[in-house]
Amino acid sequence: MIRRGALAVLATTMLTLGTLGAAEAAYPERPITMIVPWGAGGGTDATARIVASELEKELGVPVNVVNRTGGSGVVGHSAIATAQPDGYTIGIITSEIGIMHWQGLTELNGASYTPLALMNDDPPALNVPADAKWNTVGELLEDIKNSEPGTFKASGTGQGGIWHVGLGGLLKAAGIPADKVQWIPSQGAAAGLQDMLSGGVDFAPCSIPEAKALIDAGRVKSLAVMADERNPTFPDVPTVKEAEGIDFSVGSWRGFAGPLDMDQEAVDKLVPAMKKIYDSAAYQDFMSGRGFGTVYLPPEEFKTFMAERDEMFGGIMKDIGLAKAE
């Protein structure tokens, strides 16, 4: 028979061990939320979901994707930045984080996050309905040049979003005032493309991969891509420099990050997991199958990259009048 005093000692020991075990439990102990600042169906959403799926396998816990749209990307990016820095809320941040603060929409920028990995970078193309009269980017730009301001409408992201900035930079490089085209805000490329097909806008500047399903279905055609080189998955689409001699390129990047000063144990677990996912056949096959550009940068290099792109985007926005007056 165990004496009462021995039972008390045993109970105390078990409680102590249980407390120590809970305190020392390895991250992650519970599901992780991955926030996407853009709507379902677009390239950002697709990229986040393949990474979330693979991250579940790596970490052994569910990774739940949540779309937090609105405010031209501000809502979702703010939700990531203001989350508890315990590693249980992370997100996919996009090139708009180097744009929104220039508009005065938010004070957030790349330095507002704990970077984990850059995993994608894509240039925009000028996409039009398959039955549109324009067969070259030159024909479209010529009609825009000869039109009254506001005659042409375009969409593909929010006001001042990456595709809006890309279009503004292209028009400026082509010697066309940016106000020639009226921008119709949307919750991402998928919504912008559907608006175009319904006749709400004339064209949708967004990445070719985001338009791939509609291109494959024979409903959309891409006239040219704003890049230094053609997309190998779409070799028949020329660059704007090849087509019209316009030396202009820009890209939309996507990376993963958490709130600033995120728990180091979580960072140490997530960073190598992201790199393993990037190198995996599952990720590479998924991205190449959709024509998405793949590029990897670890945390410190990703941080520098964001600062450099921020400066570039700010210059374009000032040139085309989208930056908030200082």
C-alpha positions in Angstrom: 0.0 0.0 0.0 1.3 3.4 -0.9 1.3 5.9 1.9 -0.5 9.2 1.7 2.7 11.2 1.9 4.2 9.1 -1.0 1.0 9.7 -3.0 1.4 13.5 -2.5 5.1 13.3 -3.6 4.1 11.3 -6.7 1.3 13.7 -7.6 3.6 16.7 -7.2 6.2 15.0 -9.4 3.8 14.2 -12.1 2.4 17.8 -12.1 5.9 19.2 -12.3 6.8 16.9 -15.2 3.5 17.8 -17.0 4.2 21.5 -16.5 7.7 21.1 -17.9 6.5 19.1 -20.8 3.9 21.7 -21.7 6.5 24.5 -21.4 9.0 22.6 -23.6 6.5 21.5 -26.3 8.0 22.0 -29.7 6.4 24.5 -32.2 3.9 24.0 -33.7 1.4 22.5 -31.2 -1.7 23.6 -33.0 -3.1 24.7 -36.4 -1.5 27.6 -38.2 -3.4 30.3 -40.1 -2.1 31.6 -43.4 -3.6 34.9 -44.5 -4.0 35.8 -48.2 -4.6 39.5 -48.8 -6.3 38.8 -52.2 -9.3 36.9 -53.3 -9.7 33.2 -54.1 -8.8 32.2 -57.7 -5.9 34.5 -58.4 -2.2 33.7 -58.6 -1.5 34.8 -55.0 -4.2 32.5 -53.6 -3.0 29.6 -55.7 0.6 30.1 -54.6 -0.4 30.3 -50.9 -2.5 27.2 -51.1 0.2 24.9 -52.6 2.6 26.2 -50.0 0.1 25.7 -47.2 -0.6 22.1 -48.4 3.1 21.3 -48.4 3.7 23.1 -45.1 1.1 20.8 -43.4 3.1 17.8 -44.4 6.3 19.4 -43.1 5.0 20.6 -39.8 2.4 17.9 -39.1 -0.4 20.4 -38.2 -3.2 21.9 -40.3 -2.4 25.2 -42.1 -5.7 27.0 -42.8 -5.7 29.5 -45.6 -7.9 32.6 -45.0 -8.6 35.2 -47.6 -8.7 38.7 -46.1 -9.5 41.0 -48.9 -10.3 44.7 -49.1 -8.6 48.1 -49.1 -6.4 47.4 -52.2 -4.6 44.8 -50.1 -4.3 46.8 -46.9 -6.8 44.6 -44.9 -4.9 41.4 -45.4 -1.4 42.8 -45.1 -2.5 44.6 -41.9 -3.9 41.3 -40.5 -0.5 39.6 -41.0 1.5 42.5 -39.5 -0.7 42.9 -36.4 -1.1 39.2 -35.6 0.3 37.7 -32.5 4.0 37.1 -33.2 3.8 33.5 -31.9 4.2 31.9 -35.3 0.6 30.7 -35.5 -0.5 33.4 -37.9 1.7 34.0 -41.0 0.8 35.1 -44.5 1.7 35.6 -48.1 2.8 39.2 -48.7 2.9 40.7 -52.2 4.6 43.5 -54.1 1.7 45.9 -53.1 3.4 46.2 -49.7 6.0 48.4 -51.5 3.2 50.4 -53.1 0.4 51.0 -50.6 2.3 53.4 -48.3 3.2 55.6 -51.3 -0.5 56.1 -51.7 -1.0 57.0 -48.1 -3.2 53.9 -47.6 -1.1 52.5 -44.7 2.2 53.0 -42.9 3.1 49.4 -43.5 6.1 48.4 -45.7 8.4 45.5 -46.0 10.2 46.4 -42.8 6.9 45.8 -40.9 7.3 42.0 -41.1 9.5 39.1 -40.2 10.5 37.8 -43.7 10.5 34.0 -44.2 11.1 33.5 -47.9 10.6 35.0 -51.3 9.2 32.3 -53.6 7.7 33.9 -56.7 8.1 36.8 -59.1 6.0 37.4 -62.2 5.7 40.2 -64.8 2.4 41.5 -66.1 1.1 41.1 -69.6 -1.5 43.0 -71.5 -4.4 40.6 -71.8 -7.5 41.2 -74.0 -10.5 39.1 -75.0 -9.7 36.6 -77.7 -12.1 38.3 -80.1 -10.7 41.8 -79.5 -9.5 43.7 -82.6 -6.0 44.1 -81.3 -3.5 41.4 -82.2 -0.4 43.3 -81.2 0.5 45.5 -78.2 1.4 48.3 -80.7 -2.2 48.3 -82.1 -3.6 48.6 -78.6 -1.2 51.4 -77.5 -1.9 53.3 -80.7 -5.6 53.3 -80.0 -5.0 54.4 -76.4 -2.7 57.2 -77.6 -5.4 58.5 -80.0 -8.3 58.2 -77.6 -9.8 60.7 -75.2 -8.8 60.3 -71.5 -11.0 57.7 -69.8 -12.1 56.1 -73.1 -10.2 52.9 -72.3 -10.7 51.1 -69.0 -8.5 48.4 -67.4 -8.6 46.3 -64.3 -6.7 43.5 -62.5 -6.1 44.7 -58.9 -6.9 47.5 -56.6 -6.3 51.2 -57.2 -2.5 51.6 -57.2 -1.9 47.9 -57.1 1.0 46.2 -58.9 -0.8 45.7 -62.2 -2.0 49.4 -62.1 1.5 50.6 -61.4 2.9 48.3 -64.1 0.4 49.7 -66.7 1.2 53.3 -65.6 5.0 52.6 -66.0 4.4 51.1 -69.5 2.3 54.0 -70.7 4.9 56.5 -69.5 7.6 54.5 -71.2 5.5 54.6 -74.4 5.1 58.3 -74.2 1.4 58.1 -73.3 -0.1 60.0 -70.4 -1.2 57.6 -67.6 -4.6 59.2 -67.3 -5.5 58.0 -70.8 -6.7 54.8 -69.2 -9.2 54.7 -66.4 -8.4 52.1 -63.8 -11.3 50.1 -62.4 -10.3 48.5 -59.0 -10.9 44.8 -58.4 -10.1 42.2 -55.8 -7.4 40.6 -57.9 -6.6 39.3 -61.4 -9.4 36.7 -61.5 -12.1 39.4 -60.9 -10.4 41.8 -63.3 -10.3 39.2 -66.1 -14.0 38.4 -65.6 -14.9 42.1 -65.7 -13.0 42.3 -69.0 -14.9 39.3 -70.4 -18.2 40.8 -69.4 -17.4 44.0 -71.2 -16.8 46.1 -68.1 -13.2 46.9 -69.0 -11.2 46.8 -72.3 -8.1 44.9 -71.1 -6.5 43.4 -67.9 -2.9 43.9 -67.2 -1.9 40.8 -65.0 0.5 37.9 -65.2 0.0 35.5 -68.0 -0.2 32.6 -65.5 -3.2 34.2 -63.9 -4.9 34.3 -67.3 -3.8 30.8 -68.3 -7.1 29.0 -67.8 -8.9 31.6 -69.9 -6.1 31.5 -72.5 -6.3 27.7 -72.7 -10.1 28.0 -73.0 -9.7 30.3 -76.0 -11.3 33.3 -74.3 -8.3 35.5 -73.7 -5.1 36.4 -75.6 -1.9 38.0 -74.2 -0.4 40.7 -76.5 3.0 41.3 -74.8 4.7 40.8 -71.4 6.5 43.6 -69.4 9.7 41.6 -68.8 13.3 41.4 -70.0 12.6 37.9 -71.4 9.7 35.8 -72.6 8.0 33.4 -70.2 9.2 30.0 -71.3 5.8 28.5 -70.7 4.3 31.0 -73.1 7.1 31.4 -75.8 4.8 33.0 -78.4 4.1 36.1 -76.2 6.8 38.7 -77.0 8.2 41.2 -74.5 7.1 44.9 -75.0 10.7 45.6 -76.0 10.7 43.0 -78.7 7.3 44.1 -79.9 7.6 47.9 -79.7 11.1 48.7 -78.6 9.8 49.9 -75.2 12.5 49.2 -72.6 10.3 48.6 -69.6 10.0 45.7 -67.2 8.3 45.2 -63.8 7.2 42.3 -61.7 4.8 41.2 -59.0 6.5 39.2 -56.3 5.1 37.0 -53.6 6.7 35.9 -50.4 5.9 34.5 -47.0 6.3 36.4 -43.7 5.0 36.8 -40.2 4.5 39.7 -37.8 7.6 41.7 -36.8 9.6 40.1 -34.0 8.1 36.7 -34.5 9.0 34.0 -32.1 12.4 32.7 -33.0 11.6 29.1 -32.5 8.8 29.5 -35.1 11.1 31.3 -37.5 13.8 28.6 -37.1 11.2 25.9 -38.0 9.4 27.8 -40.8 12.4 29.1 -42.7 14.0 25.7 -43.6 10.5 24.3 -44.2 9.8 27.0 -46.8 13.1 26.3 -48.5 12.4 22.5 -48.6 8.9 23.3 -50.1 10.5 25.6 -52.7 12.9 22.9 -53.8 10.2 20.2 -53.8 8.9 18.7 -57.0 5.4 19.4 -55.8 6.0 23.1 -55.7 8.1 23.4 -58.8 5.7 21.3 -60.9 2.7 23.3 -59.6 4.3 26.6 -60.4 5.8 25.7 -63.8 2.6 24.0 -64.8 0.9 27.4 -64.5 3.8 29.4 -65.9 4.5 31.1 -62.5 8.0 32.4 -62.1 10.0 30.8 -59.3 12.7 32.6 -57.4 13.9 32.0 -53.8 15.5 34.4 -51.4 16.1 33.6 -47.7 15.0 36.1 -45.0 17.8 38.7 -45.0 18.0 38.8 -48.8 14.2 39.0 -49.0 14.3 41.9 -46.7 16.8 43.7 -49.0 14.9 42.8 -52.1 11.7 44.4 -50.6 13.5 47.6 -49.8 14.9 47.9 -53.4 11.5 47.2 -55.0 9.9 49.7 -52.7 12.2 52.4 -54.0 11.5 51.4 -57.6 7.8 51.4 -57.2 7.8 54.7 -55.4 9.7 56.3 -58.4 7.1 55.0 -60.9 4.2 56.1 -58.8 5.6 59.6 -58.4 6.2 59.7 -62.2 2.6 58.8 -63.0 1.0 60.8 -60.2 -0.2 58.0 -58.0 2.0 58.8 -55.0 0.5 60.8 -52.2 1.7 64.4 -52.3 4.5 65.0 -49.8 
